[in-house]
Amino acid sequence: MIDEVEIIKRCIRKDRKAQVFLFEKYASVLLGVCRRYSTDLSEAEDMLQEGFVKIFMNLKSFAEKGKLINWMKRIMVNTAITWYHKNTKHRYHYDIDDQKVGAGLMEDNPETDFTRDELLEVIDGLPSGYKMVFNLYAIEGYKHKEIASLLEIDINTSKSQYSRAKKIIREHLIEISKRFD
């Protein structure tokens, strides 16, 4: 087994076998990151491909401070943000307040277990702005100030979109849990 440092060096030298090895080793994890920000698997795969191009182009700047996987995840998140900026303005042309929002809370059954697919489906159903803010805040751990800067929105917009995303998610999860009652 070749160590990671050697793989990085070989990738920097544009060794195709090393690049394939790195891709195959991390693609599934990084596809999961992309999937959280995409509307479907095909779009996530496109993001993944674009992200790997950036990884290979910038691998020489990886300073070996921290883990390679964390550096690559950050590139994938930034790729998703760029993708969002390029594509979202053409995808959704409705007011976010038109989204049907009820008043239900999870208090009926707060310990309901949901499958990964159910949760992903609910998050996928969010309007793109809500989804992006929710993923950056709840999954990636960014602060609202950072999100506002990355997405070029007001900090209060980030906070309100996160709050509305949680409300929509909660309502959809209530609906799913009612199916099993």
N, C-alpha and C positions, 0 to 999 in steps of 0.2 A: 504494500500500500504506500503510495506516494503521499508525503505530508503536504499540508495546505500551502506552506511557504514555497515549496518547489512548484506546485501547481500554479500559484500566482506568478512566479517568475517565468514559467513556460507560457502562460497566457499572455503576459506582457510582450514576449517574443513572438506572439501570434501563432503559437503551436496549436494547430486545429484539434489534435487529440486531447490536449489539456483543456481547451475551451469546451469541447464536448463533455469531458469528464466533469468540469465545474458546472456546466449547465445541467447535466443529468443528476448531479448530487443535490443541487439546490432548487431545481425548477418547481417541484411540487410544493415546497414551502412558499416560494415566492409567488407561485400562481395563486395560492390561498390569499396572499396579501392583495394581489391584483383583483381577485374575485370579489373582495369586500367593497371595492370601489367601482366595479363595473356593473353593467345592466345584465350581462349574460356571459357565459363561458367563452364565447368567441371573442368578445371585446376584451375579456381578461387575458386571453392568450395573445391578443395583439399588444396589450400593455406589457405583458411579460417579455415578448420579443423586443419591443422598443426599450424596455428597461435593461435587458441583457446587452443590447448594443451599447448603451451608456456604461454599463459595468465594464465591458471589455475595453471601451475607449478610455475609461478613467481609472483602470485598475492600478496603473502606476502611481496614482495619487493616494491609494489606500496606504496609510502610514503604519499599518499593523498595530495601531492603537485601538484596542478593543477587538471584537470578533468580526470576522469577515461577513458572516451572515447578517449581523446587525447593520453593517455598512450597506450591504446589498438591499436589505429591507427598506432602508431609508431612501435609496435610489428608486425603488419600486413605488414607494409612497409619493415621492416627488414626481415620478413619471405619471402616476394617477392624477395628481393635482394638475399637472400640465395638460393631461388628456381632458380633464374636467373643463379647464379654461378654454381649450380649443373646441370642444364638442358640445358642451352643455347649452350654450347660447342658441344652438340650432335645434336642440332636442325637445325642450319643454317650453311651450308658449302659453302657459296658463298660470293664473295667480295661485300661489301656494295656499291661500286661504280658502280656495275652492275645494281643497282636500277635505273629504268627509271626516269630521272629528267628533266623536261622541264624548260623553262624560264619564264612562266607566273606568274603574280602577281595578287593580289586581287584588283588592282586599277579599274578594270572594274566595280565591284559592291562590294565595301568594306562593305556595310551595310547589306549584305545578312544574313538572319537568317537561322540557321541550327538546326535541331532537335538534341536532346541528342544522339539518336541512330545513326544519320549520323556522328556526331563528334566521337562517340565511334568507329564506323566502320572504320573511317579514321585513328584514332590513333592505332586501332588494326592491321591495315595493314602495319604499320611501321615495319622495321626490328627490331629485339628484342633489340639490343643495343641502337638504336635511341629511341625506345619506353620507355625503362627504363630511359634514361637520360631526355627525354622530361617530363615524369611523375614526376620524382624527382624534376626537376627544376621548371617547369611551374605549376604543381598541388600541390606538397608538399612543395615547397618553399626552397628547399636545394640550397646552393651555389655550384658553379662548383668545388671548392676545396673540399667540403664535398663529392660531387658525385664521384669525382676522387678517393678519399680515400675509399669510400664504395664499389665502383665497381672495385677497383684496376686497374685504368687506369690513363693515364696522364691527367692533367687538360685541356690541349689543345684538347685532344680527346673528353672530355666532351663538351667543347664549340663547337667544329666542329660538333659533333653528334647532339647537340641541334639545331644548325643552319640548318643542313641538314634536320632534322626532321621537323622544321618549314616550310622549303621550300617544302618538300613533302606534308605536310598537306595542305599548301596553294594551291598547284597544284590540289590536289584531291578535295578540296572544290570548286575550280574554275570549275572543271568538273561537280560536283554536281549542282552548281548554273546554269550552261549552260543548264541542263536538264529542268529548269523551265523558260528559256527565250522564 
